[in-house]
Amino acid sequence: MSNGISYRPDIDGLRAVSVLAVIFYHLGFGFVAGGYLGVDVFFVISGYVITLSVMSMLEKGQFSILEFYNRRIKRIFPALAFMLLLTWVGAYFILLPDSFVDYSKSLASASAFASNIYFWQSINYFNAASDMKPLLHTWSLSVEEQYYIFMPVFLLIMYRFFSSKFLPVLAVLITLSFVLSCISLTKAPTANFYLLPTRAWELLLGAFVAFIPQKQFLKSFVLKLLGIIGAMLIVVPILFYNHNLAFPAYGALAPCVGAALIIWVGSQHNLGITRGVNHLLGAKPLVFIGLISFSLYLMHWPLIVFFKYYRLDVLTTTDIAIILVSTFILSLFSWQFIEKPFRYSKKITRTGVISGGVLCFVFVGAIGLFGVYSKGFEQRFLDYTVETKFTEKSSRVGNCFFLNAKNYTKWNADNCKVAEESGDNKNKVLLWGDSFANHYVPGFIEHKDALMFDLYQYTSAGCPPILSFTSMALPQCDEFNKNAIEVIKKLDINFVIISAKWTDYKSRGLSGILSTIKVLDELNVSYLVIGQSPQYVIDVNALSYFKHRGEAEGRWPIAFDRIINDELSSYIPEKRFIDPLNQLCIEGKCLYKNNGRLMHSDYGHFSQYGSAFIIQSLIERLNSIVPNN
């Protein structure tokens, strides 16, 4: 294996690149479209460093499970506990009861290093937006801690009984985990993202590097070339990746291999930093950021979330600057006064560290559980009630609206007929799209007697009605959309209503809608495209409470540039496009509350009232443009 555990400045530099990519991505900097990959690079680094640490103890005959956890607790627990307690204070004063209950559950799971499991189980279409969960980022820490349960024991067994088989065994484990991740892309995408079995290959890749022999015979230019290749494998994905790639499977492969190459190159020549990429990574500014990277990672996300709650609006340039400065100040404080004193203290015994760490997190977990059982300390906001909530029943989940497009084969025309016209010459209309098409269904149902056509619902979360749309993250959307054309042919549909959450697809080019229009024109099927409806930074229940409590009407700025509808409409004939914003918005502020009732069930999906409100305004137009047979 690589020699020893001498300090590697280039690894701290690599940590700096990773954490900055993550922070910039979360702050919405467009130049780091794949900044989330910084977490994957962290996994490789952790796998490498932990393996070296354990192997060093084994080779010196000093290995102890207790000593391993003593080091891990001193490294992780103080800064993490500090962040968790700070977020609790922020959550207590900022979050409404239902959000505080959700936060408390995540706090309890984070204290047990099981937040990845909690978020895997709790994040779904009907839950609050994940980007408003203050502890969402702790999922990666839970993955690492779960890895630390198994890895020391594995290394101990291998060292004592199979010391010559480290590399082949690791290669097999990496392959198995990677293959499982690839399979899970379609079978269990959320589990694939959050759970250890499908992430283990990234950490194990770092461990694998630790056992690759040094190649002193390699020339300097070869090492520098390998370093450059490694850097490109990290930088290019961070700059250009997007959510449509298979992830973490194939999508994480390039940056993880890149990190492994850089780490291995830096381990050559007696662990000195070779000239080239590793030398650049060893620059003092990067090294310093790397040293405080753990605190930076811990602090940045809660600050972003709480700032959004405070602003209830899109972050401005000033907001972003304040968050960045605050993140660095808090991280410096944490590093200087929390991390370093506990990590390097020789006054605290191993027994004291382990027992103190366990008691600390038992206390944090108890606080979380108390927040749950107190119903989010609802006495803080006694006059708050949840006014509206999306329900699975109103969405026909599993039958006509699919949370996973792979279930489209269960679609049945008879079950998914929303409205039926009584005349002999029936026009047949298909509502086709994602959840932002589906949210019009309650309105169609309420006004079905006024519709002069049969209407069928064909919708799936995350799948836009764009035939050219392909996504390795949502691979079944392709088949779902192809089947829509078969449904149109089979039922003799002569009109299609198309809608989607267009903001999700703008980066790929809204011109993709032309692929659908082309096929519909060839089939002589008419259509109507509904543009992007309002979306807000936060759930409208919170908006109503904090901004227009007790008022019959409420308007608020939307969380996207309305120019998106102008761009989309440029591909559609004028009479075939409807812009919902024209009916709901005035001077950039949109109607989210009307006659004392909320128009939405969350940050953007229409509530039953909102759906009925908007459909009522469209009925006359729909009846007039649906073809007459």
Buried (B, 14 or more C-beta within 10 A) or exposed (E): BBEEBEEBBBBBBBBBBBBBBBBBBBBEBEEBBBBBBBBBBBBBBBBBBBBBBBBBBBEEEEBEEEBBBBBBBBBBBBBBBBBBBBBBEBBBEBBBBBBBBBBBBBBBBBBBBBBBBBBBEBBEBBEBBEEBBBBBBBBBBBBBBBBBEEBBEBBBEBBEEEEEEBEEBBEEBBEBBBEBBBEBBBEBBBBBBBBBBBBBBBBBBBBBBBBBEBEEEBEEEEBBBBBBBBBBBBBBBBEEBBBBBBBBBBBBBBBBBBBBBBBBBBBBBEBEBBEBBBBBBBEEEBBBBBBBBBBBBBBBBBBBBBBBBEEBBBBEEEBBEBBBEBBBEBBBBBBEEBBBEBBEEEEEEBEEBBEBBEEBBEEBBEBBBEBBEBEBBBEBBEEBEBBBEBEEEBBBBEBBBBBBBBBBEEBEBEEBBBBEBEEEEBBBBBBBBBBBBBBBBBBBBBBBEBBBBBBBBBBBBBBBBBBBBBBBBBBBBBBBBEBBBEBBEEBEBBBBBBBBBBBBBBEBEBEBBBBBBEBBEEBEBBBBBBBBBBBBBBBBBBBBBBBBEEEEEBBBBBBBBBEBBEBBBEBBEEEBBBBBBEBBBEEEBBBBBBEBBBBBBBBBBBBBBBBBBBBEBBBEEBBEEBEEE
